[in-house]
């Protein structure tokens, strides 16, 4: 699987395009649809994964809603811990509140990575002082992360990727 990152908007949000055999998933379509569309290229979009519904993560979502063949995965239609299959893409969705009430992390176990939105950043976490944020829920979600392998790669909604092991060593919020 190929993972492409498209940085969008004034907050430099990471939109990810997961590509496999001419098909793709779009993760957190920020607010620059033309850039996202150019990165998708000729690949067929099967679905859109939303880690949370803050404006910088869903600005271009409306452009995908017009096609009924594209499945939208967001907190309101996901079951915590459930496995999902869409074409050759296989993942689990985990409710990881704290930054927002609807925060979801998508775990691709076979490929060894997790899309975490604004839940975890390299050496930090997403702020929880915005409406719907909760420091206590964030702490619970962080505790849950310790159940996963330290080798998994974390792809955040902003900044650079990291591994869970690096975050367990260096991120003060995971200590």
BELFEN-V848322 format. One line per field, one symbol per residue. ss: DSSP state (a for helix, b for strand, c for the rest). phi: phi as a letter, one per 20 degrees, with the letter a starting at -180 (. if undefined). A space follows every 10 residues. Layout:
ss: ???
phi: ???
//
This chain:
ss: cbbbbbbbcc ccbbbbbbbb ccbbbbbccc ccaaaaaaaa cccbbbbbbc ccccaaaacc caaaaccccc bbbcaaaccc ccbbbbccbb bbbbbccccc cccbbbbbcc ccbbbbbccb bccbbccccc ccccaaaaaa aaaaaccccc ccbbbbcbcc cbbaaaaaaa caaac
phi: .dddddecmf elfeeddedb lmcbdddlfg dcgfffffff mefefeacdd faefgfdcgd ggfeffdffe eddbgfcddg nfeccbmeec bddcfcfqfb fdfcddddfg embcedlefc dfmacffcee gnebffffff fffffffeff ffeddefbme fbdfffffed effdf
//
